[in-house]
Amino acid sequence: MDNLLLVVYLAGIFYFAMGWLSKLRPKKEITNRAGYHTKRARSSQKAWDFAQRYSAISFQWAGLGLVALGLAAPYLPGVGRDNLAIPFVGLFVALIISPMVATELALKKRF
């Protein structure tokens, strides 16, 4: 479980830093290589600008959630047992994909 917590901390720090950097310097031009570049985000310049701002904030929140999950894990009852690893990993995966799902839903609703 200790290695799993290390992965959670590192992923949380990475996600927060990625969101922070994207917020400071969002990609201005529509590209297939950098920024939040899904098909829906590339549909127009307005959608692109919105997706860059929204995903940056979403990634920051997911990063904070991952760090909080790592901090709370040692205090959960039954940590260290194999029966808790599966729900823990499920929550970890949900936090990893949540910024992308949230951004796509916001793009769909707005554009």
N, C-alpha and C positions, 0 to 999 in steps of 0.2 A: 504493500500500500504506500510505502514511502516514495518509491519511484513514481507511482501514479500521482501523488501530491506534487512532486517536483514538476511533472509534466503540466499539471493544472496551473501551478504558479507561473511557469515559463510561458505557457499559452496565454494566460491572462495578461502578463506584462507585455507580450508581443502584440496582442490584440489592442490593448490600450495605447501602446506606442504607435501602432499603425493608424489607429483612429486619430490620434493627436497630430501626427504628421500630415495625414490627409486633410485634416481640418485647417492646419496652418497653410498648406500649399496644395489646394485642390487642383486637379488636372483641368485645364481650361479647354483643351481641344479634344474632340471625340477621337478615341484611339482604341485599338484592339489589344494593346499591350499594357497599359498602365491605368490606374484608377479602378473604379467600380464599372466594369465594362460588359454588362449583359446586353442582350439584344434589346430589351425594353429601355435600358438606360441610354443606348446609342440611337434611339429612335428620333430624337431631336435635341437641339442644344439646350432647351429649357429642361428637358428630362435628364440630360447629362449633368447639368449644373445641380439640379435637385438631388440626383442620386449620389453625387459626390459629397454634398453636405450631409444628407440623411445617413448614408452609410458610415461616414466618419463618426458621427455621434453614436450610431448603433454599435459600431465596433468598440468604442470607448466604454459604453455601458456593459457590453458583453465581457470585456476585459476586466472590469470591476467585479462583475458577477463571478467570473472564474477565480479571481483572487479571493473573493469572499467565500466561495465554495471550498477552496483550499484551506482557508483559515478556520472554517467551521467544521471541516471533516474530522479532525482529531476529537472533537467534542460530541460527535454523534454516537449514540449507543451502538455498539457492535462493530465499530471500525476496526479493521485488521482481520476481520473474518471474511471468508470468501463470499458469504451471502450478501454482504453490503457492496461488494465490488461491482456487481452488475447494475444496480440502480445508480451508483455513483458514476459509472462510465456513461450510462444513459443520460444523466443530467449534464455531464461534461459535453457529450456530443450535441445535446440540445442547445447548450450555450454557444457552442462553436458555430452551428448553422443558423442561429437566431438572427444575427445581423443581416444575413443575405435574404432570409425569408421576410423579415420586417421591411427591408428596402424594396423588395419586389412587390409586396402587398401595397406599400405606400405609392409606388410608381403606378401600379395598376389602378389604384383608387383615384389618383390625381391626373394621369395622362391617358 
